[in-house]
Amino acid sequence: KTIEFTGALHATVVKQVRLKNPSNKTLMYNAILVGRDADDFSLPKGNTFTIAPRRQTSINVEFTSRFLRPAEAVLLLISKSVGGIGGATLTFSLKSEVKHIEPADILKCKSPCYEL
């Protein structure tokens, strides 16, 4: 699945990934961001999380754009074994698009057009 981050240049966009645990056992995952632009994406709540039996949880993924070009990375969710059971490894493609540019500041200058 692809998660798209759309916003202004230098803005931070947050998306949530919702995971469900249909089993009767607790699942534990370790999240890793890999790829060319992985440094522009972050997991503010940490890289390890647990999903209780028959429950769901949401992971926040943040992206801050630094360049006009699209950024790409992959979110890997690797299961850790808890009590002999492990979940499937999950992958999500992360892509960004800068839709507009907000000015950082506006400066007014006054200068003569010509001097002898």
C-alpha positions as CSV (number, residue, x, y, z in Angstrom):
1,K,0.0,0.0,0.0
2,T,1.2,3.6,-0.7
3,I,0.8,6.4,1.7
4,E,0.9,9.8,0.1
5,F,2.0,13.0,1.9
6,T,0.9,16.2,0.2
7,G,1.5,19.7,1.5
8,A,3.5,22.9,1.3
9,L,7.3,23.1,1.1
10,H,8.9,22.9,4.6
11,A,5.5,21.9,6.2
12,T,5.1,18.8,8.3
13,V,2.4,16.4,7.3
14,V,1.2,13.6,9.6
15,K,-0.5,10.4,8.4
16,Q,-1.8,7.5,10.5
17,V,-1.3,3.8,9.7
18,R,-4.0,1.7,11.5
19,L,-3.1,-1.9,12.3
20,K,-5.5,-4.6,13.6
21,N,-4.6,-7.7,15.6
22,P,-7.3,-10.3,14.9
23,S,-5.5,-13.1,16.9
24,N,-5.8,-14.0,20.6
25,K,-2.1,-13.3,21.2
26,T,-0.2,-10.0,21.6
27,L,1.8,-8.8,18.6
28,M,4.9,-6.7,18.8
29,Y,6.4,-4.8,15.9
30,N,9.6,-2.9,15.2
31,A,9.3,-0.1,12.6
32,I,12.1,0.8,10.3
33,L,12.2,3.6,7.6
34,V,14.5,2.8,4.7
35,G,15.1,4.4,1.3
36,R,16.6,7.4,-0.4
37,D,14.6,10.0,1.6
38,A,14.1,8.0,4.8
39,D,15.6,10.9,6.9
40,D,12.7,13.1,5.9
41,F,10.2,10.7,7.5
42,S,9.9,10.0,11.2
43,L,8.0,8.0,13.8
44,P,7.4,10.4,16.6
45,K,6.0,7.8,19.1
46,G,9.1,5.5,18.7
47,N,10.0,2.5,16.6
48,T,8.5,-0.3,18.8
49,F,4.9,-0.8,19.5
50,T,2.5,-3.5,20.8
51,I,-1.0,-4.5,19.6
52,A,-3.1,-6.2,22.3
53,P,-5.2,-9.3,21.3
54,R,-8.3,-8.4,19.2
55,R,-7.4,-4.7,19.3
56,Q,-6.1,-2.1,16.9
57,T,-3.5,0.7,17.1
58,S,-2.4,3.6,15.0
59,I,1.1,4.7,14.1
60,N,1.8,8.3,13.3
61,V,4.2,8.8,10.4
62,E,5.5,12.4,9.9
63,F,7.1,13.9,6.8
64,T,8.8,17.3,6.5
65,S,9.5,18.4,3.0
66,R,13.0,20.0,2.3
67,F,13.0,19.9,-1.5
68,L,10.5,20.4,-4.3
69,R,11.2,17.0,-5.8
70,P,9.0,14.0,-4.6
71,A,10.5,12.1,-1.6
72,E,10.2,8.3,-1.4
73,A,10.9,5.8,1.4
74,V,9.6,2.5,2.7
75,L,8.1,1.8,6.1
76,L,8.9,-1.8,7.2
77,L,7.0,-3.3,10.2
78,I,8.9,-6.4,11.4
79,S,7.2,-8.6,13.9
80,K,8.9,-9.7,17.1
81,S,7.9,-13.0,18.6
82,V,5.9,-12.7,21.8
83,G,5.0,-16.0,23.5
84,G,5.9,-18.0,20.4
85,I,3.7,-16.1,17.9
86,G,4.8,-13.6,15.4
87,G,2.8,-11.5,12.9
88,A,3.5,-10.9,9.2
89,T,6.1,-8.4,8.0
90,L,4.3,-5.4,6.6
91,T,5.6,-2.8,4.1
92,F,4.2,0.5,3.1
93,S,5.5,2.8,0.3
94,L,5.8,6.4,1.4
95,K,5.6,9.2,-1.2
96,S,5.4,12.9,-1.0
97,E,4.3,15.8,-3.3
98,V,4.8,19.5,-2.7
99,K,1.7,21.3,-3.8
100,H,2.5,24.9,-3.0
101,I,5.2,27.1,-1.5
102,E,4.6,29.5,1.3
103,P,6.9,32.5,1.5
104,A,9.1,32.5,4.6
105,D,9.1,36.3,4.8
106,I,8.4,39.4,2.7
107,L,11.0,42.2,2.5
108,K,10.3,45.7,1.2
109,C,13.3,47.5,-0.2
110,K,13.6,51.1,-1.4
111,S,16.5,52.1,-3.6
112,P,17.2,54.7,-6.2
113,C,17.1,53.3,-9.8
114,Y,20.1,55.3,-11.0
115,E,22.9,57.3,-9.4
116,L,25.5,59.4,-11.2
